[in-house]
Amino acid sequence: MSKVSKRPAVAMPTVEEDKAITAAGRSDPDAQPLKPKQLKSMVPLRTLRGRPKSDNKKLLVSMRYSPEVVAYFKSTGEGWQSRMDEALREYVEQHRAA
């Protein structure tokens, strides 16, 4: 069964109404159009949200570890996942050279 939207339909203004709205906006000293320099300095909101993009992107994987291994790293406190990653990186570097 399809869901019916309960939102009211958007009623677009007529050309005359749009002209009246635009004229009212331009006559308001507190609502002046942005200058080209101001428009150029604007950035989309989605580029500002969330944490910054990392140069060292990580992959999301699902793995199973021995309970002892997880318990050890968790016992080292907050940031244990990063320390576990660092330990695995060191292992890879040591064994890559061999």
Residue pairs with C-beta under 8 A, 6 or more apart in sequence:
13 21
25 31
26 32
26 33
34 42
58 85
73 80
73 81
73 83
73 84
73 87
74 80
76 83
